[in-house]
Amino acid sequence: MDLLRRINAEGLLTAIADGTFGVTRRPADGGRGLDGVIERAEGYFNPAAEFLEGREQFLEGGRS
């Protein structure tokens, strides 16, 4: 709970920059930006992404 409170207070980008979620630190203005994004191939399926996207819609009141 303390960690979640700190992330909430400082912001997610700060937590990522500080390496909170692993050894890799990434400043908010660092990374590859749009150059690091690739187009999904036809038929692409990622069950974790599907779950998370569905859960996000559920939390926003879109699905139950």
Secondary structure, 3 states (H helix, E strand, C coil): CHHHHHHHHHCHHHHHHCCCCCCCCCCCCCCCHHHHCCCCCCCCCCHHHHHHHHHHHHHCCCCC
